[in-house]
Amino acid sequence: MSMKITSLSLSVLALGGLLALNACKKDADPEPDTNAGDAEAAQEIAIAEQLFGDMKNIADEAESGSVSSFKNGMSFASCATVTLNQAQKQITVDFGTSNCLCRDLRNRRGVLNVTYTTNYWDSGNVVTITPQNYYVNDYGITGTKTLTNLGNDANGNPHWSVAVSGQITKPNNGGTFSWTSSRVNTWSAGSSTPQDWTDDAWTVTGSSTLTSSSQIQWTLNITKALHRAMNCPWIDEGTLTLDRTGVQTRTLDYGAGACDNDATLSVVGLSIPIKLK
């Protein structure tokens, strides 16, 4: 069983278009420092969502002794070594010291250390994932991701609280940014057929904070639960807001359930269509 929440990814070009339109909207009240940090935040939010997101996927598959979704047609041992210690409730996923091209076309190296407190899939189990010299496409990841199995919700769906506290260092001396989040992820469809991910769907609620590599702090709040059907490449429904001191709130709307890569970014009465990556 594997949790396959993907990243929230904004189009930097679309953000650039938004900033240009803001600059041309002469009749509107001026918004201080409108463009500083927007594109940087969009990039770093997308990176954090993806890189911290897939650590749970890897841990889930490693618990069953396989990381087949993270290989690229190679023999298992040539890409990653999984060590299971059920007595100590520990899992180690070692991608080696050189970049390994994985099945999702990302290069990984380093180690993910996973600990858990009871039977892996039981209600109440707490999974802690700690990267060690861990890199994805040469982005260095430090910190912890902690997931607590909350059992079934009122609708009978399995759900987890998810807390992340960490940092990501960009390649080529591109800077370091911090990411914290507190969310609830709910397996809203497909949990009765855990071996068939194509009928799965997930919803996500909660909030996050980004301190960008320029030391600008952004707060993200999910105001309508994000929805992702696993047979669709994109988040297809939900809304979140992005806030920082001195600028108007940005709102990102993923739509009403259609499987497409369209979303809308709005600020100061302007609505800009964007494409999700």
C-alpha atoms as a printed R data frame, in Angstrom:
    type eleno elety resid chain resno       x      y       z
1   ATOM     1    CA   MET     A     1   0.000  0.000   0.000
2   ATOM     2    CA   SER     A     2   1.368  3.351  -0.926
3   ATOM     3    CA   MET     A     3   0.322  6.918  -0.388
4   ATOM     4    CA   LYS     A     4   0.697  8.834  -3.617
5   ATOM     5    CA   ILE     A     5   0.008 12.505  -2.855
6   ATOM     6    CA   THR     A     6   1.751 14.645  -5.456
7   ATOM     7    CA   SER     A     7   3.046 18.181  -5.346
8   ATOM     8    CA   LEU     A     8   1.158 21.442  -5.612
9   ATOM     9    CA   SER     A     9   2.992 23.068  -8.499
10  ATOM    10    CA   LEU     A    10   2.549 26.614  -9.789
11  ATOM    11    CA   SER     A    11   3.579 27.923 -13.195
12  ATOM    12    CA   VAL     A    12   6.345 30.478 -12.758
13  ATOM    13    CA   LEU     A    13   5.498 31.947 -16.133
14  ATOM    14    CA   ALA     A    14   1.929 32.443 -15.016
15  ATOM    15    CA   LEU     A    15   3.126 34.183 -11.883
16  ATOM    16    CA   GLY     A    16   5.267 36.402 -14.048
17  ATOM    17    CA   GLY     A    17   2.158 37.254 -16.070
18  ATOM    18    CA   LEU     A    18   0.303 38.094 -12.886
19  ATOM    19    CA   LEU     A    19   3.059 40.436 -11.782
20  ATOM    20    CA   ALA     A    20   3.086 42.160 -15.154
21  ATOM    21    CA   LEU     A    21  -0.666 42.696 -14.995
22  ATOM    22    CA   ASN     A    22  -0.373 44.083 -11.472
23  ATOM    23    CA   ALA     A    23   2.224 46.556 -12.723
24  ATOM    24    CA   CYS     A    24  -0.123 47.681 -15.507
25  ATOM    25    CA   LYS     A    25  -3.223 48.049 -13.324
26  ATOM    26    CA   LYS     A    26  -2.803 51.779 -12.689
27  ATOM    27    CA   ASP     A    27  -6.294 52.347 -11.279
28  ATOM    28    CA   ALA     A    28  -5.855 49.843  -8.461
29  ATOM    29    CA   ASP     A    29  -4.489 50.777  -5.077
30  ATOM    30    CA   PRO     A    30  -0.753 50.105  -5.078
31  ATOM    31    CA   GLU     A    31   0.299 46.868  -3.457
32  ATOM    32    CA   PRO     A    32   3.653 47.191  -1.712
33  ATOM    33    CA   ASP     A    33   6.412 44.938  -2.959
34  ATOM    34    CA   THR     A    34   4.044 42.999  -5.188
35  ATOM    35    CA   ASN     A    35   6.539 41.067  -7.231
36  ATOM    36    CA   ALA     A    36   9.397 40.430  -4.823
37  ATOM    37    CA   GLY     A    37   9.597 36.769  -3.995
38  ATOM    38    CA   ASP     A    38   6.495 35.522  -5.833
39  ATOM    39    CA   ALA     A    39   8.284 33.437  -8.443
40  ATOM    40    CA   GLU     A    40  10.813 32.222  -5.883
41  ATOM    41    CA   ALA     A    41   8.014 31.155  -3.528
42  ATOM    42    CA   ALA     A    42   6.163 29.353  -6.323
43  ATOM    43    CA   GLN     A    43   9.256 27.358  -7.202
44  ATOM    44    CA   GLU     A    44  10.165 26.495  -3.634
45  ATOM    45    CA   ILE     A    45   6.621 25.517  -2.614
46  ATOM    46    CA   ALA     A    46   6.458 23.107  -5.540
47  ATOM    47    CA   ILE     A    47   9.874 21.644  -4.691
48  ATOM    48    CA   ALA     A    48   8.999 21.142  -1.018
49  ATOM    49    CA   GLU     A    49   5.635 19.541  -1.791
50  ATOM    50    CA   GLN     A    50   7.256 17.052  -4.146
51  ATOM    51    CA   LEU     A    51  10.402 16.161  -2.225
52  ATOM    52    CA   PHE     A    52   8.861 15.792   1.212
53  ATOM    53    CA   GLY     A    53   5.767 14.203  -0.322
54  ATOM    54    CA   ASP     A    54   7.426 11.219  -1.956
55  ATOM    55    CA   MET     A    55   9.302 10.137   1.191
56  ATOM    56    CA   LYS     A    56   6.085  8.562   2.545
57  ATOM    57    CA   ASN     A    57   5.541  6.715  -0.725
58  ATOM    58    CA   ILE     A    58   9.020  5.211  -0.532
59  ATOM    59    CA   ALA     A    59   8.611  4.231   3.126
60  ATOM    60    CA   ASP     A    60   5.280  2.504   2.440
61  ATOM    61    CA   GLU     A    61   6.706  0.424  -0.388
62  ATOM    62    CA   ALA     A    62   9.891 -0.353   1.521
63  ATOM    63    CA   GLU     A    63   7.813 -1.712   4.415
64  ATOM    64    CA   SER     A    64   6.705 -4.487   2.081
65  ATOM    65    CA   GLY     A    65  10.323 -5.059   1.006
66  ATOM    66    CA   SER     A    66  10.154 -3.301  -2.352
67  ATOM    67    CA   VAL     A    67  10.656  0.125  -3.847
68  ATOM    68    CA   SER     A    68   9.605 -0.944  -7.336
69  ATOM    69    CA   SER     A    69   7.907  2.368  -8.106
70  ATOM    70    CA   PHE     A    70  11.229  4.121  -7.572
71  ATOM    71    CA   LYS     A    71  13.318  1.922  -9.840
72  ATOM    72    CA   ASN     A    72  13.908  2.435 -13.532
73  ATOM    73    CA   GLY     A    73  13.818 -1.123 -14.805
74  ATOM    74    CA   MET     A    74  16.973 -1.977 -12.865
75  ATOM    75    CA   SER     A    75  17.399 -4.895 -10.515
76  ATOM    76    CA   PHE     A    76  16.297 -3.968  -7.026
77  ATOM    77    CA   ALA     A    77  19.723 -4.027  -5.412
78  ATOM    78    CA   SER     A    78  21.327 -1.852  -8.081
79  ATOM    79    CA   CYS     A    79  19.037  1.073  -7.280
80  ATOM    80    CA   ALA     A    80  18.311  0.891  -3.576
81  ATOM    81    CA   THR     A    81  18.867 -1.455  -0.687
82  ATOM    82    CA   VAL     A    82  16.010 -1.897   1.784
83  ATOM    83    CA   THR     A    83  16.823 -3.206   5.260
84  ATOM    84    CA   LEU     A    84  13.851 -4.257   7.402
85  ATOM    85    CA   ASN     A    85  14.186 -4.739  11.142
86  ATOM    86    CA   GLN     A    86  10.715 -5.645  12.303
87  ATOM    87    CA   ALA     A    87  11.845 -6.387  15.844
88  ATOM    88    CA   GLN     A    88  13.213 -2.848  16.209
89  ATOM    89    CA   LYS     A    89  10.491 -1.392  13.949
90  ATOM    90    CA   GLN     A    90  13.060  0.181  11.654
91  ATOM    91    CA   ILE     A    91  13.375  0.455   7.876
92  ATOM    92    CA   THR     A    92  16.395  1.752   5.994
93  ATOM    93    CA   VAL     A    93  16.241  2.670   2.319
94  ATOM    94    CA   ASP     A    94  19.752  3.254   0.980
95  ATOM    95    CA   PHE     A    95  20.075  4.666  -2.534
96  ATOM    96    CA   GLY     A    96  23.877  4.645  -2.358
97  ATOM    97    CA   THR     A    97  26.377  7.465  -2.563
98  ATOM    98    CA   SER     A    98  26.004  8.121  -6.305
99  ATOM    99    CA   ASN     A    99  22.904  9.340  -8.080
100 ATOM   100    CA   CYS     A   100  20.486  6.534  -8.949
101 ATOM   101    CA   LEU     A   101  17.977  7.215 -11.728
102 ATOM   102    CA   CYS     A   102  14.645  6.040 -10.376
103 ATOM   103    CA   ARG     A   103  11.464  5.046 -12.130
104 ATOM   104    CA   ASP     A   104   9.927  8.487 -11.597
105 ATOM   105    CA   LEU     A   105  12.928  9.886 -13.561
106 ATOM   106    CA   ARG     A   106  14.430 11.548 -10.491
107 ATOM   107    CA   ASN     A   107  17.975 10.912  -9.335
108 ATOM   108    CA   ARG     A   108  18.336  9.926  -5.694
109 ATOM   109    CA   ARG     A   109  21.259  9.228  -3.404
110 ATOM   110    CA   GLY     A   110  21.612  8.876   0.328
111 ATOM   111    CA   VAL     A   111  19.459  7.204   2.962
112 ATOM   112    CA   LEU     A   112  15.935  7.407   4.333
113 ATOM   113    CA   ASN     A   113  15.698  6.145   7.918
114 ATOM   114    CA   VAL     A   114  12.187  5.081   8.909
115 ATOM   115    CA   THR     A   115  10.953  4.167  12.378
116 ATOM   116    CA   TYR     A   116   7.473  3.178  13.507
117 ATOM   117    CA   THR     A   117   5.810  2.396  16.811
118 ATOM   118    CA   THR     A   118   3.425 -0.534  16.238
119 ATOM   119    CA   ASN     A   119   2.212 -2.658  13.324
120 ATOM   120    CA   TYR     A   120   2.908 -0.455  10.316
121 ATOM   121    CA   TRP     A   121  -0.664 -0.087   9.034
122 ATOM   122    CA   ASP     A   122  -2.469 -0.086  12.399
123 ATOM   123    CA   SER     A   123  -4.380  2.833  13.837
124 ATOM   124    CA   GLY     A   124  -2.161  4.748  16.239
125 ATOM   125    CA   ASN     A   125   1.075  3.851  14.480
126 ATOM   126    CA   VAL     A   126   3.510  6.767  14.257
127 ATOM   127    CA   VAL     A   127   5.952  6.721  11.335
128 ATOM   128    CA   THR     A   128   8.989  9.017  11.446
129 ATOM   129    CA   ILE     A   129  11.096  9.488   8.313
130 ATOM   130    CA   THR     A   130  14.529 11.083   8.642
131 ATOM   131    CA   PRO     A   131  16.741 11.695   5.591
132 ATOM   132    CA   GLN     A   132  20.492 11.171   5.931
133 ATOM   133    CA   ASN     A   133  22.787 12.731   3.313
134 ATOM   134    CA   TYR     A   134  19.710 12.444   1.097
135 ATOM   135    CA   TYR     A   135  19.436 14.176  -2.270
136 ATOM   136    CA   VAL     A   136  16.810 14.204  -5.019
137 ATOM   137    CA   ASN     A   137  18.004 15.719  -8.296
138 ATOM   138    CA   ASP     A   138  20.851 17.206  -6.228
139 ATOM   139    CA   TYR     A   139  18.472 19.003  -3.837
140 ATOM   140    CA   GLY     A   140  19.644 18.219  -0.303
141 ATOM   141    CA   ILE     A   141  16.870 17.398   2.187
142 ATOM   142    CA   THR     A   142  17.143 17.490   5.979
143 ATOM   143    CA   GLY     A   143  14.604 17.358   8.804
144 ATOM   144    CA   THR     A   144  11.807 14.961   9.720
145 ATOM   145    CA   LYS     A   145   8.416 13.868   8.463
146 ATOM   146    CA   THR     A   146   6.052 12.333  11.025
147 ATOM   147    CA   LEU     A   147   2.795 10.569  10.178
148 ATOM   148    CA   THR     A   148   0.263  9.363  12.723
149 ATOM   149    CA   ASN     A   149  -2.361  6.839  11.632
150 ATOM   150    CA   LEU     A   150  -5.677  8.231  12.887
151 ATOM   151    CA   GLY     A   151  -7.702  5.186  11.893
152 ATOM   152    CA   ASN     A   152 -10.935  5.736   9.991
153 ATOM   153    CA   ASP     A   153 -12.741  9.065   9.872
154 ATOM   154    CA   ALA     A   154 -16.512  9.551  10.268
155 ATOM   155    CA   ASN     A   155 -16.981  8.369   6.675
156 ATOM   156    CA   GLY     A   156 -14.962  5.197   7.239
157 ATOM   157    CA   ASN     A   157 -11.898  6.443   5.339
158 ATOM   158    CA   PRO     A   158  -8.346  5.896   6.660
159 ATOM   159    CA   HIS     A   159  -6.591  9.158   7.467
160 ATOM   160    CA   TRP     A   160  -3.254 10.373   8.829
161 ATOM   161    CA   SER     A   161  -1.972 13.510  10.480
162 ATOM   162    CA   VAL     A   162   1.206 14.611   8.730
163 ATOM   163    CA   ALA     A   163   3.829 16.964  10.167
164 ATOM   164    CA   VAL     A   164   6.947 18.098   8.311
165 ATOM   165    CA   SER     A   165   9.805 20.228   9.607
166 ATOM   166    CA   GLY     A   166  12.828 20.523   7.388
167 ATOM   167    CA   GLN     A   167  15.098 22.364   5.013
168 ATOM   168    CA   ILE     A   168  16.023 21.980   1.365
169 ATOM   169    CA   THR     A   169  19.325 23.149  -0.101
170 ATOM   170    CA   LYS     A   170  19.185 23.920  -3.803
171 ATOM   171    CA   PRO     A   171  21.948 22.771  -6.180
172 ATOM   172    CA   ASN     A   172  24.739 25.023  -7.393
173 ATOM   173    CA   ASN     A   173  24.749 27.218  -4.282
174 ATOM   174    CA   GLY     A   174  21.173 28.228  -4.995
175 ATOM   175    CA   GLY     A   175  20.329 28.816  -1.349
176 ATOM   176    CA   THR     A   176  18.439 27.028   1.408
177 ATOM   177    CA   PHE     A   177  14.780 27.315   2.358
178 ATOM   178    CA   SER     A   178  12.709 25.956   5.235
179 ATOM   179    CA   TRP     A   179   9.366 24.140   5.103
180 ATOM   180    CA   THR     A   180   6.984 23.202   7.893
181 ATOM   181    CA   SER     A   181   3.500 21.774   7.528
182 ATOM   182    CA   SER     A   182   0.672 20.345   9.594
183 ATOM   183    CA   ARG     A   183  -1.935 18.498   7.569
184 ATOM   184    CA   VAL     A   184  -4.426 15.670   7.485
185 ATOM   185    CA   ASN     A   185  -4.321 13.296   4.503
186 ATOM   186    CA   THR     A   186  -7.426 11.156   3.937
187 ATOM   187    CA   TRP     A   187  -7.643  8.073   1.717
188 ATOM   188    CA   SER     A   188 -11.053  9.058   0.378
189 ATOM   189    CA   ALA     A   189 -11.507  6.331  -2.262
190 ATOM   190    CA   GLY     A   190  -9.958  2.976  -3.102
191 ATOM   191    CA   SER     A   191  -8.825  1.832   0.335
192 ATOM   192    CA   SER     A   192 -10.824 -1.408  -0.034
193 ATOM   193    CA   THR     A   193  -8.580 -2.362  -2.991
194 ATOM   194    CA   PRO     A   194  -5.134 -1.412  -1.637
195 ATOM   195    CA   GLN     A   195  -3.204 -3.234  -4.365
196 ATOM   196    CA   ASP     A   196  -4.953 -1.254  -7.123
197 ATOM   197    CA   TRP     A   197  -3.844  2.369  -6.876
198 ATOM   198    CA   THR     A   198  -5.762  3.399 -10.026
199 ATOM   199    CA   ASP     A   199  -9.036  3.712  -8.085
200 ATOM   200    CA   ASP     A   200  -7.468  5.658  -5.214
201 ATOM   201    CA   ALA     A   201  -8.250  9.246  -4.297
202 ATOM   202    CA   TRP     A   202  -6.884 11.440  -1.530
203 ATOM   203    CA   THR     A   203  -7.919 14.685   0.140
204 ATOM   204    CA   VAL     A   204  -5.594 17.026   2.017
205 ATOM   205    CA   THR     A   205  -6.386 19.731   4.589
206 ATOM   206    CA   GLY     A   206  -4.188 21.892   6.804
207 ATOM   207    CA   SER     A   207  -1.494 24.540   6.551
208 ATOM   208    CA   SER     A   208   2.183 25.068   5.742
209 ATOM   209    CA   THR     A   209   4.877 27.704   6.152
210 ATOM   210    CA   LEU     A   210   7.685 28.471   3.720
211 ATOM   211    CA   THR     A   211  10.690 30.563   4.661
212 ATOM   212    CA   SER     A   212  12.203 31.151   1.257
213 ATOM   213    CA   SER     A   213  15.872 31.239   0.366
214 ATOM   214    CA   SER     A   214  15.517 35.048   0.442
215 ATOM   215    CA   GLN     A   215  14.190 34.747   4.034
216 ATOM   216    CA   ILE     A   216  10.645 35.766   3.095
217 ATOM   217    CA   GLN     A   217   8.003 33.886   5.063
218 ATOM   218    CA   TRP     A   218   4.828 32.675   3.364
219 ATOM   219    CA   THR     A   219   1.855 30.991   5.046
220 ATOM   220    CA   LEU     A   220  -0.279 28.539   3.047
221 ATOM   221    CA   ASN     A   221  -3.756 27.577   4.247
222 ATOM   222    CA   ILE     A   222  -5.973 25.047   2.510
223 ATOM   223    CA   THR     A   223  -9.419 26.648   2.567
224 ATOM   224    CA   LYS     A   224 -11.166 23.920   0.572
225 ATOM   225    CA   ALA     A   225  -9.793 20.384   0.779
226 ATOM   226    CA   LEU     A   226  -7.432 19.507  -2.046
227 ATOM   227    CA   HIS     A   227  -8.508 16.421  -3.978
228 ATOM   228    CA   ARG     A   228  -6.346 14.112  -6.064
229 ATOM   229    CA   ALA     A   229  -7.622 11.069  -7.950
230 ATOM   230    CA   MET     A   230  -4.669  8.812  -8.641
231 ATOM   231    CA   ASN     A   231  -5.779  8.123 -12.205
232 ATOM   232    CA   CYS     A   232  -5.306 11.865 -12.872
233 ATOM   233    CA   PRO     A   233  -1.845 13.486 -12.916
234 ATOM   234    CA   TRP     A   234  -2.988 16.686 -11.170
235 ATOM   235    CA   ILE     A   235  -4.847 17.950  -8.145
236 ATOM   236    CA   ASP     A   236  -8.329 18.460  -9.589
237 ATOM   237    CA   GLU     A   237 -10.198 20.303  -6.843
238 ATOM   238    CA   GLY     A   238  -9.607 22.557  -3.859
239 ATOM   239    CA   THR     A   239  -8.411 26.013  -2.853
240 ATOM   240    CA   LEU     A   240  -5.514 27.412  -0.860
241 ATOM   241    CA   THR     A   241  -4.343 30.878   0.112
242 ATOM   242    CA   LEU     A   242  -0.802 32.273   0.189
243 ATOM   243    CA   ASP     A   243   0.023 35.130   2.573
244 ATOM   244    CA   ARG     A   244   3.039 37.158   3.553
245 ATOM   245    CA   THR     A   245   3.555 40.467   5.287
246 ATOM   246    CA   GLY     A   246   3.015 43.562   3.150
247 ATOM   247    CA   VAL     A   247   1.140 42.047   0.204
248 ATOM   248    CA   GLN     A   248  -2.392 41.011  -0.570
249 ATOM   249    CA   THR     A   249  -3.467 37.401  -0.131
250 ATOM   250    CA   ARG     A   250  -3.053 35.220  -3.193
251 ATOM   251    CA   THR     A   251  -5.679 32.516  -3.794
252 ATOM   252    CA   LEU     A   252  -5.015 29.375  -5.818
253 ATOM   253    CA   ASP     A   253  -8.110 27.497  -7.045
254 ATOM   254    CA   TYR     A   254  -7.627 24.033  -8.561
255 ATOM   255    CA   GLY     A   255 -11.152 23.814  -9.983
256 ATOM   256    CA   ALA     A   256 -14.214 21.678  -9.323
257 ATOM   257    CA   GLY     A   257 -13.078 18.150 -10.142
258 ATOM   258    CA   ALA     A   258 -12.225 18.048 -13.852
259 ATOM   259    CA   CYS     A   259  -9.026 16.115 -14.613
260 ATOM   260    CA   ASP     A   260  -6.934 18.833 -16.228
261 ATOM   261    CA   ASN     A   261  -3.863 20.900 -15.431
262 ATOM   262    CA   ASP     A   262  -5.806 24.158 -15.165
263 ATOM   263    CA   ALA     A   263  -5.907 26.317 -12.059
264 ATOM   264    CA   THR     A   264  -6.536 29.977 -11.291
265 ATOM   265    CA   LEU     A   265  -4.338 32.329  -9.272
266 ATOM   266    CA   SER     A   266  -6.125 35.432  -7.982
267 ATOM   267    CA   VAL     A   267  -4.984 38.603  -6.199
268 ATOM   268    CA   VAL     A   268  -6.315 42.187  -5.919
269 ATOM   269    CA   GLY     A   269  -9.290 41.453  -8.174
270 ATOM   270    CA   LEU     A   270  -7.162 39.850 -10.871
271 ATOM   271    CA   SER     A   271  -7.635 36.208 -11.918
272 ATOM   272    CA   ILE     A   272  -4.923 34.564 -13.979
273 ATOM   273    CA   PRO     A   273  -5.252 31.070 -15.495
274 ATOM   274    CA   ILE     A   274  -2.181 28.936 -14.868
275 ATOM   275    CA   LYS     A   275  -0.979 25.492 -15.848
276 ATOM   276    CA   LEU     A   276   0.050 22.942 -13.257
277 ATOM   277    CA   LYS     A   277   3.336 21.091 -13.734
